[in-house]
């Protein structure tokens, strides 16, 4: 029988080769076993994916716990009082402030940085 002699596929009907009988009793247990094997494979795949998700969530929770614990340790270290440097003498405000009594105070309303800048650009601009 050649390829051209076989009947073509019909929509909605399954082609059964003539060598295999449609009601073969030996084929049924094989189908059940293959279906069970597929279900077992799908269940193991599902459990592997579920386990990976749980493992990842536990890892994230562990990282969050470690980060919170580290933050608390840093806060404790930073907020410790300084006990090894005793204060001596009076603590007050520096009375003359930034400028001593004979100092020239700059005009803060009209600041010109070009007048006090010491750079090669200033030297070049004065040469021309």
Secondary structure, DSSP 8 states (H G I E B T S, - for coil): --GGGS----TT-----TTS-TT-HHHHHHHHHHHHHHHHHHHHHHHHHHHHHHHHHHHHHHHHHHHHHHHHHHHHHHT----SS---S-----SSTTS-TT-----TTS--HHHH--SHHHHHHHH-
